Amino acid sequence: MTADTTTEVPVTDGIILTDGAASKVKTLLESEGRDDLSLRVAVQPGGCSGLRYQLFFDDRSLDGDVVKDFDGVSVVTDRMSAPYLGGATIDFVDTIEKQGFTIDNPNATGSCACGDSFH
């Protein structure tokens, strides 16, 4: 037995939705009076790095969707986007400077300046 007992597990199993983001999604869905929608996260061509994120409510179920539940909030990713979003964390920020959803993605290895954020 080695003395190293750390049980660090890589965060590559899909998207992570923080409690704050899940709470905000629930509030938005309640204000719409809908309980049949999921939060869909997708990666689309475009943006300064060649890819950009899309977050939107969706009632569709596509073949190959990856679905995760976060405290009653269903987060859906299409099979083409899922590899780019493994381990990405979605949070909701509400500060004086900005308000909105943020995505911290370990797969984005560079900044927009290099033109190659995803690999």
PDB file as gemmi writes it, atoms N, CA and C in Angstrom:
CRYST1    1.000    1.000    1.000  90.00  90.00  90.00 P 1                      
ATOM      1  N   MET A   1       0.841  -1.182   0.000  1.00  0.00           N  
ATOM      2  CA  MET A   1       0.000   0.000   0.000  1.00  0.00           C  
ATOM      3  C   MET A   1       0.879   1.235   0.000  1.00  0.00           C  
ATOM      4  N   THR A   2       0.493   2.187  -0.781  1.00  0.00           N  
ATOM      5  CA  THR A   2       1.219   3.453  -0.771  1.00  0.00           C  
ATOM      6  C   THR A   2       0.548   4.396   0.210  1.00  0.00           C  
ATOM      7  N   ALA A   3       1.280   5.399   0.626  1.00  0.00           N  
ATOM      8  CA  ALA A   3       0.759   6.371   1.584  1.00  0.00           C  
ATOM      9  C   ALA A   3      -0.192   7.367   0.916  1.00  0.00           C  
ATOM     10  N   ASP A   4      -0.189   7.396  -0.399  1.00  0.00           N  
ATOM     11  CA  ASP A   4      -1.045   8.339  -1.130  1.00  0.00           C  
ATOM     12  C   ASP A   4      -2.478   7.830  -1.138  1.00  0.00           C  
ATOM     13  N   THR A   5      -3.324   8.462  -0.344  1.00  0.00           N  
ATOM     14  CA  THR A   5      -4.712   8.021  -0.250  1.00  0.00           C  
ATOM     15  C   THR A   5      -5.679   9.028  -0.859  1.00  0.00           C  
ATOM     16  N   THR A   6      -5.193   9.910  -1.697  1.00  0.00           N  
ATOM     17  CA  THR A   6      -6.090  10.882  -2.320  1.00  0.00           C  
ATOM     18  C   THR A   6      -7.019  10.162  -3.285  1.00  0.00           C  
ATOM     19  N   THR A   7      -8.239  10.568  -3.290  1.00  0.00           N  
ATOM     20  CA  THR A   7      -9.226   9.938  -4.166  1.00  0.00           C  
ATOM     21  C   THR A   7      -9.750  10.969  -5.158  1.00  0.00           C  
ATOM     22  N   GLU A   8      -8.842  11.683  -5.771  1.00  0.00           N  
ATOM     23  CA  GLU A   8      -9.237  12.704  -6.736  1.00  0.00           C  
ATOM     24  C   GLU A   8      -9.753  12.029  -8.004  1.00  0.00           C  
ATOM     25  N   VAL A   9     -10.953  12.379  -8.370  1.00  0.00           N  
ATOM     26  CA  VAL A   9     -11.580  11.809  -9.559  1.00  0.00           C  
ATOM     27  C   VAL A   9     -11.620  12.883 -10.629  1.00  0.00           C  
ATOM     28  N   PRO A  10     -11.158  12.600 -11.843  1.00  0.00           N  
ATOM     29  CA  PRO A  10     -11.208  13.616 -12.892  1.00  0.00           C  
ATOM     30  C   PRO A  10     -12.658  14.007 -13.203  1.00  0.00           C  
ATOM     31  N   VAL A  11     -12.860  15.305 -13.411  1.00  0.00           N  
ATOM     32  CA  VAL A  11     -14.216  15.804 -13.691  1.00  0.00           C  
ATOM     33  C   VAL A  11     -14.441  15.799 -15.198  1.00  0.00           C  
ATOM     34  N   THR A  12     -14.608  14.636 -15.749  1.00  0.00           N  
ATOM     35  CA  THR A  12     -14.827  14.547 -17.195  1.00  0.00           C  
ATOM     36  C   THR A  12     -16.179  13.930 -17.513  1.00  0.00           C  
ATOM     37  N   ASP A  13     -16.971  13.685 -16.484  1.00  0.00           N  
ATOM     38  CA  ASP A  13     -18.251  13.016 -16.680  1.00  0.00           C  
ATOM     39  C   ASP A  13     -19.357  14.041 -16.953  1.00  0.00           C  
ATOM     40  N   GLY A  14     -19.287  14.659 -18.093  1.00  0.00           N  
ATOM     41  CA  GLY A  14     -20.329  15.593 -18.483  1.00  0.00           C  
ATOM     42  C   GLY A  14     -20.230  16.945 -17.815  1.00  0.00           C  
ATOM     43  N   ILE A  15     -21.304  17.681 -17.907  1.00  0.00           N  
ATOM     44  CA  ILE A  15     -21.382  19.043 -17.410  1.00  0.00           C  
ATOM     45  C   ILE A  15     -21.686  19.051 -15.920  1.00  0.00           C  
ATOM     46  N   ILE A  16     -21.192  20.071 -15.230  1.00  0.00           N  
ATOM     47  CA  ILE A  16     -21.486  20.283 -13.827  1.00  0.00           C  
ATOM     48  C   ILE A  16     -22.299  21.569 -13.713  1.00  0.00           C  
ATOM     49  N   LEU A  17     -23.441  21.503 -13.052  1.00  0.00           N  
ATOM     50  CA  LEU A  17     -24.282  22.673 -12.823  1.00  0.00           C  
ATOM     51  C   LEU A  17     -24.193  22.996 -11.344  1.00  0.00           C  
ATOM     52  N   THR A  18     -23.726  24.211 -11.008  1.00  0.00           N  
ATOM     53  CA  THR A  18     -23.600  24.581  -9.599  1.00  0.00           C  
ATOM     54  C   THR A  18     -24.984  24.737  -8.980  1.00  0.00           C  
ATOM     55  N   ASP A  19     -25.031  24.724  -7.649  1.00  0.00           N  
ATOM     56  CA  ASP A  19     -26.303  24.903  -6.945  1.00  0.00           C  
ATOM     57  C   ASP A  19     -26.938  26.246  -7.298  1.00  0.00           C  
ATOM     58  N   GLY A  20     -26.104  27.285  -7.407  1.00  0.00           N  
ATOM     59  CA  GLY A  20     -26.613  28.618  -7.759  1.00  0.00           C  
ATOM     60  C   GLY A  20     -27.239  28.646  -9.140  1.00  0.00           C  
ATOM     61  N   ALA A  21     -26.598  27.970 -10.083  1.00  0.00           N  
ATOM     62  CA  ALA A  21     -27.130  27.922 -11.447  1.00  0.00           C  
ATOM     63  C   ALA A  21     -28.409  27.092 -11.493  1.00  0.00           C  
ATOM     64  N   ALA A  22     -28.439  25.971 -10.782  1.00  0.00           N  
ATOM     65  CA  ALA A  22     -29.635  25.132 -10.750  1.00  0.00           C  
ATOM     66  C   ALA A  22     -30.810  25.898 -10.155  1.00  0.00           C  
ATOM     67  N   SER A  23     -30.545  26.662  -9.113  1.00  0.00           N  
ATOM     68  CA  SER A  23     -31.583  27.462  -8.473  1.00  0.00           C  
ATOM     69  C   SER A  23     -32.128  28.518  -9.433  1.00  0.00           C  
ATOM     70  N   LYS A  24     -31.233  29.169 -10.176  1.00  0.00           N  
ATOM     71  CA  LYS A  24     -31.663  30.194 -11.142  1.00  0.00           C  
ATOM     72  C   LYS A  24     -32.486  29.569 -12.263  1.00  0.00           C  
ATOM     73  N   VAL A  25     -32.076  28.410 -12.758  1.00  0.00           N  
ATOM     74  CA  VAL A  25     -32.822  27.729 -13.813  1.00  0.00           C  
ATOM     75  C   VAL A  25     -34.225  27.383 -13.309  1.00  0.00           C  
ATOM     76  N   LYS A  26     -34.312  26.866 -12.069  1.00  0.00           N  
ATOM     77  CA  LYS A  26     -35.621  26.538 -11.482  1.00  0.00           C  
ATOM     78  C   LYS A  26     -36.508  27.783 -11.419  1.00  0.00           C  
ATOM     79  N   THR A  27     -35.938  28.903 -10.979  1.00  0.00           N  
ATOM     80  CA  THR A  27     -36.693  30.156 -10.879  1.00  0.00           C  
ATOM     81  C   THR A  27     -37.202  30.598 -12.244  1.00  0.00           C  
ATOM     82  N   LEU A  28     -36.345  30.499 -13.259  1.00  0.00           N  
ATOM     83  CA  LEU A  28     -36.742  30.895 -14.615  1.00  0.00           C  
ATOM     84  C   LEU A  28     -37.862  29.998 -15.141  1.00  0.00           C  
ATOM     85  N   LEU A  29     -37.751  28.696 -14.904  1.00  0.00           N  
ATOM     86  CA  LEU A  29     -38.783  27.770 -15.369  1.00  0.00           C  
ATOM     87  C   LEU A  29     -40.107  28.010 -14.636  1.00  0.00           C  
ATOM     88  N   GLU A  30     -40.033  28.274 -13.330  1.00  0.00           N  
ATOM     89  CA  GLU A  30     -41.252  28.553 -12.566  1.00  0.00           C  
ATOM     90  C   GLU A  30     -41.929  29.832 -13.052  1.00  0.00           C  
ATOM     91  N   SER A  31     -41.120  30.846 -13.391  1.00  0.00           N  
ATOM     92  CA  SER A  31     -41.698  32.104 -13.878  1.00  0.00           C  
ATOM     93  C   SER A  31     -42.368  31.923 -15.238  1.00  0.00           C  
ATOM     94  N   GLU A  32     -41.900  30.935 -16.002  1.00  0.00           N  
ATOM     95  CA  GLU A  32     -42.509  30.619 -17.295  1.00  0.00           C  
ATOM     96  C   GLU A  32     -43.693  29.666 -17.144  1.00  0.00           C  
ATOM     97  N   GLY A  33     -43.844  29.101 -15.939  1.00  0.00           N  
ATOM     98  CA  GLY A  33     -44.905  28.133 -15.717  1.00  0.00           C  
ATOM     99  C   GLY A  33     -44.683  26.828 -16.453  1.00  0.00           C  
ATOM    100  N   ARG A  34     -43.421  26.465 -16.656  1.00  0.00           N  
ATOM    101  CA  ARG A  34     -43.099  25.246 -17.413  1.00  0.00           C  
ATOM    102  C   ARG A  34     -42.310  24.290 -16.528  1.00  0.00           C  
ATOM    103  N   ASP A  35     -42.661  23.027 -16.606  1.00  0.00           N  
ATOM    104  CA  ASP A  35     -41.865  22.019 -15.924  1.00  0.00           C  
ATOM    105  C   ASP A  35     -41.464  20.904 -16.895  1.00  0.00           C  
ATOM    106  N   ASP A  36     -41.683  21.167 -18.180  1.00  0.00           N  
ATOM    107  CA  ASP A  36     -41.383  20.174 -19.208  1.00  0.00           C  
ATOM    108  C   ASP A  36     -40.124  20.521 -19.995  1.00  0.00           C  
ATOM    109  N   LEU A  37     -39.372  21.528 -19.552  1.00  0.00           N  
ATOM    110  CA  LEU A  37     -38.199  21.973 -20.304  1.00  0.00           C  
ATOM    111  C   LEU A  37     -36.907  21.544 -19.621  1.00  0.00           C  
ATOM    112  N   SER A  38     -35.892  21.325 -20.430  1.00  0.00           N  
ATOM    113  CA  SER A  38     -34.540  21.051 -19.954  1.00  0.00           C  
ATOM    114  C   SER A  38     -33.647  22.213 -20.358  1.00  0.00           C  
ATOM    115  N   LEU A  39     -32.536  22.367 -19.644  1.00  0.00           N  
ATOM    116  CA  LEU A  39     -31.528  23.334 -20.045  1.00  0.00           C  
ATOM    117  C   LEU A  39     -30.604  22.630 -21.026  1.00  0.00           C  
ATOM    118  N   ARG A  40     -30.630  23.069 -22.285  1.00  0.00           N  
ATOM    119  CA  ARG A  40     -29.780  22.455 -23.306  1.00  0.00           C  
ATOM    120  C   ARG A  40     -28.520  23.298 -23.454  1.00  0.00           C  
ATOM    121  N   VAL A  41     -27.373  22.615 -23.422  1.00  0.00           N  
ATOM    122  CA  VAL A  41     -26.073  23.252 -23.605  1.00  0.00           C  
ATOM    123  C   VAL A  41     -25.452  22.643 -24.849  1.00  0.00           C  
ATOM    124  N   ALA A  42     -25.041  23.514 -25.765  1.00  0.00           N  
ATOM    125  CA  ALA A  42     -24.470  23.031 -27.020  1.00  0.00           C  
ATOM    126  C   ALA A  42     -23.254  23.868 -27.400  1.00  0.00           C  
ATOM    127  N   VAL A  43     -22.410  23.283 -28.198  1.00  0.00           N  
ATOM    128  CA  VAL A  43     -21.269  23.983 -28.787  1.00  0.00           C  
ATOM    129  C   VAL A  43     -21.578  24.118 -30.270  1.00  0.00           C  
ATOM    130  N   GLN A  44     -21.513  25.350 -30.780  1.00  0.00           N  
ATOM    131  CA  GLN A  44     -21.828  25.632 -32.181  1.00  0.00           C  
ATOM    132  C   GLN A  44     -20.624  26.271 -32.859  1.00  0.00           C  
ATOM    133  N   PRO A  45     -20.499  26.094 -34.175  1.00  0.00           N  
ATOM    134  CA  PRO A  45     -19.422  26.785 -34.900  1.00  0.00           C  
ATOM    135  C   PRO A  45     -19.616  28.294 -34.799  1.00  0.00           C  
ATOM    136  N   GLY A  46     -18.510  29.018 -34.706  1.00  0.00           N  
ATOM    137  CA  GLY A  46     -18.575  30.475 -34.647  1.00  0.00           C  
ATOM    138  C   GLY A  46     -17.776  30.997 -33.477  1.00  0.00           C  
ATOM    139  N   GLY A  47     -17.851  32.292 -33.257  1.00  0.00           N  
ATOM    140  CA  GLY A  47     -17.110  32.915 -32.172  1.00  0.00           C  
ATOM    141  C   GLY A  47     -15.651  33.082 -32.530  1.00  0.00           C  
ATOM    142  N   CYS A  48     -14.922  33.750 -31.630  1.00  0.00           N  
ATOM    143  CA  CYS A  48     -13.521  34.059 -31.940  1.00  0.00           C  
ATOM    144  C   CYS A  48     -12.617  32.838 -31.877  1.00  0.00           C  
ATOM    145  N   SER A  49     -13.058  31.772 -31.211  1.00  0.00           N  
ATOM    146  CA  SER A  49     -12.217  30.581 -31.117  1.00  0.00           C  
ATOM    147  C   SER A  49     -12.643  29.495 -32.089  1.00  0.00           C  
ATOM    148  N   GLY A  50     -13.659  29.794 -32.906  1.00  0.00           N  
ATOM    149  CA  GLY A  50     -14.150  28.791 -33.836  1.00  0.00           C  
ATOM    150  C   GLY A  50     -15.364  28.056 -33.298  1.00  0.00           C  
ATOM    151  N   LEU A  51     -15.593  28.147 -31.983  1.00  0.00           N  
ATOM    152  CA  LEU A  51     -16.751  27.511 -31.349  1.00  0.00           C  
ATOM    153  C   LEU A  51     -17.347  28.473 -30.323  1.00  0.00           C  
ATOM    154  N   ARG A  52     -18.663  28.399 -30.147  1.00  0.00           N  
ATOM    155  CA  ARG A  52     -19.312  29.215 -29.125  1.00  0.00           C  
ATOM    156  C   ARG A  52     -20.358  28.375 -28.414  1.00  0.00           C  
ATOM    157  N   TYR A  53     -20.700  28.786 -27.206  1.00  0.00           N  
ATOM    158  CA  TYR A  53     -21.678  28.062 -26.405  1.00  0.00           C  
ATOM    159  C   TYR A  53     -23.084  28.570 -26.674  1.00  0.00           C  
ATOM    160  N   GLN A  54     -24.035  27.665 -26.554  1.00  0.00           N  
ATOM    161  CA  GLN A  54     -25.440  28.029 -26.579  1.00  0.00           C  
ATOM    162  C   GLN A  54     -26.094  27.393 -25.364  1.00  0.00           C  
ATOM    163  N   LEU A  55     -26.851  28.198 -24.603  1.00  0.00           N  
ATOM    164  CA  LEU A  55     -27.657  27.704 -23.492  1.00  0.00           C  
ATOM    165  C   LEU A  55     -29.074  28.138 -23.755  1.00  0.00           C  
ATOM    166  N   PHE A  56     -30.007  27.192 -23.752  1.00  0.00           N  
ATOM    167  CA  PHE A  56     -31.403  27.550 -23.971  1.00  0.00           C  
ATOM    168  C   PHE A  56     -32.299  26.449 -23.429  1.00  0.00           C  
ATOM    169  N   PHE A  57     -33.550  26.815 -23.162  1.00  0.00           N  
ATOM    170  CA  PHE A  57     -34.524  25.828 -22.705  1.00  0.00           C  
ATOM    171  C   PHE A  57     -35.067  25.078 -23.907  1.00  0.00           C  
ATOM    172  N   ASP A  58     -35.234  23.774 -23.736  1.00  0.00           N  
ATOM    173  CA  ASP A  58     -35.641  22.926 -24.854  1.00  0.00           C  
ATOM    174  C   ASP A  58     -36.583  21.839 -24.354  1.00  0.00           C  
ATOM    175  N   ASP A  59     -37.609  21.553 -25.157  1.00  0.00           N  
ATOM    176  CA  ASP A  59     -38.516  20.460 -24.803  1.00  0.00           C  
ATOM    177  C   ASP A  59     -38.284  19.240 -25.696  1.00  0.00           C  
ATOM    178  N   ARG A  60     -37.274  19.320 -26.563  1.00  0.00           N  
ATOM    179  CA  ARG A  60     -36.985  18.206 -27.472  1.00  0.00           C  
ATOM    180  C   ARG A  60     -36.073  17.177 -26.808  1.00  0.00           C  
ATOM    181  N   SER A  61     -36.133  15.969 -27.316  1.00  0.00           N  
ATOM    182  CA  SER A  61     -35.221  14.914 -26.926  1.00  0.00           C  
ATOM    183  C   SER A  61     -34.607  14.380 -28.209  1.00  0.00           C  
ATOM    184  N   LEU A  62     -33.322  14.579 -28.388  1.00  0.00           N  
ATOM    185  CA  LEU A  62     -32.634  14.173 -29.611  1.00  0.00           C  
ATOM    186  C   LEU A  62     -31.916  12.837 -29.406  1.00  0.00           C  
ATOM    187  N   ASP A  63     -31.773  12.092 -30.468  1.00  0.00           N  
ATOM    188  CA  ASP A  63     -31.079  10.817 -30.421  1.00  0.00           C  
ATOM    189  C   ASP A  63     -29.631  11.039 -29.978  1.00  0.00           C  
ATOM    190  N   GLY A  64     -29.217  10.339 -28.947  1.00  0.00           N  
ATOM    191  CA  GLY A  64     -27.844  10.442 -28.467  1.00  0.00           C  
ATOM    192  C   GLY A  64     -27.633  11.508 -27.413  1.00  0.00           C  
ATOM    193  N   ASP A  65     -28.706  12.179 -26.971  1.00  0.00           N  
ATOM    194  CA  ASP A  65     -28.578  13.203 -25.927  1.00  0.00           C  
ATOM    195  C   ASP A  65     -27.956  12.621 -24.661  1.00  0.00           C  
ATOM    196  N   VAL A  66     -27.113  13.431 -24.016  1.00  0.00           N  
ATOM    197  CA  VAL A  66     -26.567  13.100 -22.707  1.00  0.00           C  
ATOM    198  C   VAL A  66     -27.352  13.939 -21.703  1.00  0.00           C  
ATOM    199  N   VAL A  67     -28.011  13.287 -20.755  1.00  0.00           N  
ATOM    200  CA  VAL A  67     -28.881  13.981 -19.800  1.00  0.00           C  
ATOM    201  C   VAL A  67     -28.362  13.778 -18.388  1.00  0.00           C  
ATOM    202  N   LYS A  68     -28.267  14.874 -17.620  1.00  0.00           N  
ATOM    203  CA  LYS A  68     -27.894  14.799 -16.209  1.00  0.00           C  
ATOM    204  C   LYS A  68     -28.908  15.595 -15.412  1.00  0.00           C  
ATOM    205  N   ASP A  69     -29.203  15.140 -14.203  1.00  0.00           N  
ATOM    206  CA  ASP A  69     -30.147  15.825 -13.334  1.00  0.00           C  
ATOM    207  C   ASP A  69     -29.402  16.492 -12.187  1.00  0.00           C  
ATOM    208  N   PHE A  70     -29.722  17.757 -11.948  1.00  0.00           N  
ATOM    209  CA  PHE A  70     -29.128  18.517 -10.851  1.00  0.00           C  
ATOM    210  C   PHE A  70     -30.257  19.080 -10.004  1.00  0.00           C  
ATOM    211  N   ASP A  71     -30.579  18.383  -8.927  1.00  0.00           N  
ATOM    212  CA  ASP A  71     -31.609  18.844  -7.999  1.00  0.00           C  
ATOM    213  C   ASP A  71     -32.915  19.181  -8.720  1.00  0.00           C  
ATOM    214  N   GLY A  72     -33.314  18.305  -9.626  1.00  0.00           N  
ATOM    215  CA  GLY A  72     -34.564  18.504 -10.339  1.00  0.00           C  
ATOM    216  C   GLY A  72     -34.450  19.277 -11.635  1.00  0.00           C  
ATOM    217  N   VAL A  73     -33.252  19.779 -11.945  1.00  0.00           N  
ATOM    218  CA  VAL A  73     -33.028  20.494 -13.201  1.00  0.00           C  
ATOM    219  C   VAL A  73     -32.338  19.545 -14.171  1.00  0.00           C  
ATOM    220  N   SER A  74     -32.963  19.339 -15.317  1.00  0.00           N  
ATOM    221  CA  SER A  74     -32.406  18.447 -16.320  1.00  0.00           C  
ATOM    222  C   SER A  74     -31.507  19.243 -17.270  1.00  0.00           C  
ATOM    223  N   VAL A  75     -30.246  18.824 -17.390  1.00  0.00           N  
ATOM    224  CA  VAL A  75     -29.291  19.454 -18.303  1.00  0.00           C  
ATOM    225  C   VAL A  75     -29.006  18.470 -19.426  1.00  0.00           C  
ATOM    226  N   VAL A  76     -29.214  18.925 -20.655  1.00  0.00           N  
ATOM    227  CA  VAL A  76     -29.106  18.066 -21.830  1.00  0.00           C  
ATOM    228  C   VAL A  76     -28.006  18.579 -22.748  1.00  0.00           C  
ATOM    229  N   THR A  77     -27.218  17.654 -23.270  1.00  0.00           N  
ATOM    230  CA  THR A  77     -26.169  17.977 -24.236  1.00  0.00           C  
ATOM    231  C   THR A  77     -26.292  17.023 -25.413  1.00  0.00           C  
ATOM    232  N   ASP A  78     -26.214  17.545 -26.626  1.00  0.00           N  
ATOM    233  CA  ASP A  78     -26.270  16.652 -27.787  1.00  0.00           C  
ATOM    234  C   ASP A  78     -24.958  15.889 -27.907  1.00  0.00           C  
ATOM    235  N   ARG A  79     -25.019  14.766 -28.600  1.00  0.00           N  
ATOM    236  CA  ARG A  79     -23.852  13.873 -28.647  1.00  0.00           C  
ATOM    237  C   ARG A  79     -22.640  14.494 -29.333  1.00  0.00           C  
ATOM    238  N   MET A  80     -22.848  15.471 -30.220  1.00  0.00           N  
ATOM    239  CA  MET A  80     -21.716  16.122 -30.893  1.00  0.00           C  
ATOM    240  C   MET A  80     -21.023  17.124 -29.961  1.00  0.00           C  
ATOM    241  N   SER A  81     -21.793  17.771 -29.087  1.00  0.00           N  
ATOM    242  CA  SER A  81     -21.235  18.776 -28.182  1.00  0.00           C  
ATOM    243  C   SER A  81     -20.615  18.164 -26.934  1.00  0.00           C  
ATOM    244  N   ALA A  82     -21.123  17.016 -26.512  1.00  0.00           N  
ATOM    245  CA  ALA A  82     -20.707  16.409 -25.242  1.00  0.00           C  
ATOM    246  C   ALA A  82     -19.185  16.286 -25.074  1.00  0.00           C  
ATOM    247  N   PRO A  83     -18.427  15.843 -26.096  1.00  0.00           N  
ATOM    248  CA  PRO A  83     -16.980  15.727 -25.897  1.00  0.00           C  
ATOM    249  C   PRO A  83     -16.295  17.065 -25.601  1.00  0.00           C  
ATOM    250  N   TYR A  84     -16.850  18.169 -26.082  1.00  0.00           N  
ATOM    251  CA  TYR A  84     -16.261  19.480 -25.847  1.00  0.00           C  
ATOM    252  C   TYR A  84     -16.630  20.040 -24.473  1.00  0.00           C  
ATOM    253  N   LEU A  85     -17.622  19.438 -23.822  1.00  0.00           N  
ATOM    254  CA  LEU A  85     -18.153  19.988 -22.582  1.00  0.00           C  
ATOM    255  C   LEU A  85     -17.892  19.112 -21.364  1.00  0.00           C  
ATOM    256  N   GLY A  86     -17.135  18.039 -21.528  1.00  0.00           N  
ATOM    257  CA  GLY A  86     -16.833  17.167 -20.396  1.00  0.00           C  
ATOM    258  C   GLY A  86     -16.088  17.911 -19.309  1.00  0.00           C  
ATOM    259  N   GLY A  87     -16.672  17.963 -18.113  1.00  0.00           N  
ATOM    260  CA  GLY A  87     -16.039  18.649 -16.989  1.00  0.00           C  
ATOM    261  C   GLY A  87     -16.304  20.132 -16.930  1.00  0.00           C  
ATOM    262  N   ALA A  88     -17.058  20.678 -17.885  1.00  0.00           N  
ATOM    263  CA  ALA A  88     -17.372  22.115 -17.874  1.00  0.00           C  
ATOM    264  C   ALA A  88     -18.344  22.421 -16.738  1.00  0.00           C  
ATOM    265  N   THR A  89     -18.124  23.544 -16.058  1.00  0.00           N  
ATOM    266  CA  THR A  89     -18.967  23.951 -14.946  1.00  0.00           C  
ATOM    267  C   THR A  89     -19.790  25.163 -15.339  1.00  0.00           C  
ATOM    268  N   ILE A  90     -21.104  25.035 -15.190  1.00  0.00           N  
ATOM    269  CA  ILE A  90     -22.004  26.160 -15.464  1.00  0.00           C  
ATOM    270  C   ILE A  90     -22.403  26.764 -14.131  1.00  0.00           C  
ATOM    271  N   ASP A  91     -22.222  28.075 -14.012  1.00  0.00           N  
ATOM    272  CA  ASP A  91     -22.559  28.783 -12.785  1.00  0.00           C  
ATOM    273  C   ASP A  91     -23.428  29.983 -13.142  1.00  0.00           C  
ATOM    274  N   PHE A  92     -24.067  30.562 -12.145  1.00  0.00           N  
ATOM    275  CA  PHE A  92     -24.815  31.797 -12.351  1.00  0.00           C  
ATOM    276  C   PHE A  92     -24.189  32.866 -11.486  1.00  0.00           C  
ATOM    277  N   VAL A  93     -23.804  33.979 -12.115  1.00  0.00           N  
ATOM    278  CA  VAL A  93     -23.140  35.078 -11.432  1.00  0.00           C  
ATOM    279  C   VAL A  93     -24.106  36.246 -11.341  1.00  0.00           C  
ATOM    280  N   ASP A  94     -24.211  36.834 -10.163  1.00  0.00           N  
ATOM    281  CA  ASP A  94     -25.066  38.006  -9.971  1.00  0.00           C  
ATOM    282  C   ASP A  94     -24.306  39.016  -9.131  1.00  0.00           C  
ATOM    283  N   THR A  95     -23.532  39.854  -9.814  1.00  0.00           N  
ATOM    284  CA  THR A  95     -22.750  40.882  -9.137  1.00  0.00           C  
ATOM    285  C   THR A  95     -23.048  42.236  -9.766  1.00  0.00           C  
ATOM    286  N   ILE A  96     -22.471  43.273  -9.219  1.00  0.00           N  
ATOM    287  CA  ILE A  96     -22.641  44.615  -9.785  1.00  0.00           C  
ATOM    288  C   ILE A  96     -22.063  44.664 -11.201  1.00  0.00           C  
ATOM    289  N   GLU A  97     -20.953  43.974 -11.410  1.00  0.00           N  
ATOM    290  CA  GLU A  97     -20.285  44.007 -12.710  1.00  0.00           C  
ATOM    291  C   GLU A  97     -21.037  43.257 -13.792  1.00  0.00           C  
ATOM    292  N   LYS A  98     -21.590  42.102 -13.435  1.00  0.00           N  
ATOM    293  CA  LYS A  98     -22.280  41.316 -14.463  1.00  0.00           C  
ATOM    294  C   LYS A  98     -23.287  40.366 -13.837  1.00  0.00           C  
ATOM    295  N   GLN A  99     -24.234  39.955 -14.661  1.00  0.00           N  
ATOM    296  CA  GLN A  99     -25.221  38.972 -14.243  1.00  0.00           C  
ATOM    297  C   GLN A  99     -25.437  38.010 -15.398  1.00  0.00           C  
ATOM    298  N   GLY A 100     -25.437  36.743 -15.098  1.00  0.00           N  
ATOM    299  CA  GLY A 100     -25.697  35.760 -16.138  1.00  0.00           C  
ATOM    300  C   GLY A 100     -24.993  34.452 -15.873  1.00  0.00           C  
ATOM    301  N   PHE A 101     -25.214  33.527 -16.784  1.00  0.00           N  
ATOM    302  CA  PHE A 101     -24.596  32.213 -16.681  1.00  0.00           C  
ATOM    303  C   PHE A 101     -23.170  32.278 -17.208  1.00  0.00           C  
ATOM    304  N   THR A 102     -22.272  31.569 -16.541  1.00  0.00           N  
ATOM    305  CA  THR A 102     -20.881  31.478 -16.981  1.00  0.00           C  
ATOM    306  C   THR A 102     -20.542  30.004 -17.186  1.00  0.00           C  
ATOM    307  N   ILE A 103     -19.615  29.755 -18.089  1.00  0.00           N  
ATOM    308  CA  ILE A 103     -19.151  28.387 -18.327  1.00  0.00           C  
ATOM    309  C   ILE A 103     -17.640  28.359 -18.159  1.00  0.00           C  
ATOM    310  N   ASP A 104     -17.184  27.545 -17.221  1.00  0.00           N  
ATOM    311  CA  ASP A 104     -15.755  27.327 -17.017  1.00  0.00           C  
ATOM    312  C   ASP A 104     -15.453  25.957 -17.605  1.00  0.00           C  
ATOM    313  N   ASN A 105     -14.753  25.962 -18.733  1.00  0.00           N  
ATOM    314  CA  ASN A 105     -14.543  24.730 -19.480  1.00  0.00           C  
ATOM    315  C   ASN A 105     -13.062  24.361 -19.524  1.00  0.00           C  
ATOM    316  N   PRO A 106     -12.681  23.251 -18.893  1.00  0.00           N  
ATOM    317  CA  PRO A 106     -11.279  22.835 -18.928  1.00  0.00           C  
ATOM    318  C   PRO A 106     -10.810  22.424 -20.321  1.00  0.00           C  
ATOM    319  N   ASN A 107     -11.740  22.184 -21.246  1.00  0.00           N  
ATOM    320  CA  ASN A 107     -11.367  21.817 -22.612  1.00  0.00           C  
ATOM    321  C   ASN A 107     -10.927  23.020 -23.434  1.00  0.00           C  
ATOM    322  N   ALA A 108     -11.270  24.221 -22.980  1.00  0.00           N  
ATOM    323  CA  ALA A 108     -10.849  25.442 -23.672  1.00  0.00           C  
ATOM    324  C   ALA A 108      -9.449  25.752 -23.143  1.00  0.00           C  
ATOM    325  N   THR A 109      -8.466  25.414 -23.928  1.00  0.00           N  
ATOM    326  CA  THR A 109      -7.086  25.483 -23.438  1.00  0.00           C  
ATOM    327  C   THR A 109      -6.398  26.814 -23.715  1.00  0.00           C  
ATOM    328  N   GLY A 110      -7.032  27.679 -24.462  1.00  0.00           N  
ATOM    329  CA  GLY A 110      -6.409  28.959 -24.758  1.00  0.00           C  
ATOM    330  C   GLY A 110      -7.431  30.061 -24.706  1.00  0.00           C  
ATOM    331  N   SER A 111      -6.980  31.244 -25.026  1.00  0.00           N  
ATOM    332  CA  SER A 111      -7.898  32.383 -25.047  1.00  0.00           C  
ATOM    333  C   SER A 111      -8.290  32.681 -26.490  1.00  0.00           C  
ATOM    334  N   CYS A 112      -9.200  33.600 -26.666  1.00  0.00           N  
ATOM    335  CA  CYS A 112      -9.636  33.958 -28.019  1.00  0.00           C  
ATOM    336  C   CYS A 112      -8.497  34.515 -28.850  1.00  0.00           C  
ATOM    337  N   ALA A 113      -7.533  35.122 -28.215  1.00  0.00           N  
ATOM    338  CA  ALA A 113      -6.440  35.741 -28.948  1.00  0.00           C  
ATOM    339  C   ALA A 113      -5.675  34.724 -29.792  1.00  0.00           C  
ATOM    340  N   CYS A 114      -5.608  33.472 -29.322  1.00  0.00           N  
ATOM    341  CA  CYS A 114      -4.835  32.481 -30.080  1.00  0.00           C  
ATOM    342  C   CYS A 114      -5.653  31.855 -31.211  1.00  0.00           C  
ATOM    343  N   GLY A 115      -6.971  32.034 -31.144  1.00  0.00           N  
ATOM    344  CA  GLY A 115      -7.813  31.529 -32.221  1.00  0.00           C  
ATOM    345  C   GLY A 115      -8.028  30.026 -32.200  1.00  0.00           C  
ATOM    346  N   ASP A 116      -7.568  29.348 -31.137  1.00  0.00           N  
ATOM    347  CA  ASP A 116      -7.714  27.905 -31.091  1.00  0.00           C  
ATOM    348  C   ASP A 116      -8.025  27.456 -29.674  1.00  0.00           C  
ATOM    349  N   SER A 117      -9.185  27.868 -29.161  1.00  0.00           N  
ATOM    350  CA  SER A 117      -9.499  27.567 -27.762  1.00  0.00           C  
ATOM    351  C   SER A 117      -9.815  26.097 -27.540  1.00  0.00           C  
ATOM    352  N   PHE A 118     -10.415  25.442 -28.519  1.00  0.00           N  
ATOM    353  CA  PHE A 118     -10.748  24.036 -28.362  1.00  0.00           C  
ATOM    354  C   PHE A 118      -9.790  23.202 -29.181  1.00  0.00           C  
ATOM    355  N   HIS A 119      -9.541  21.983 -28.693  1.00  0.00           N  
ATOM    356  CA  HIS A 119      -8.674  21.069 -29.454  1.00  0.00           C  
ATOM    357  C   HIS A 119      -9.330  19.728 -29.604  1.00  0.00           C  
TER     358      HIS A 119                                                      
END                                                                             
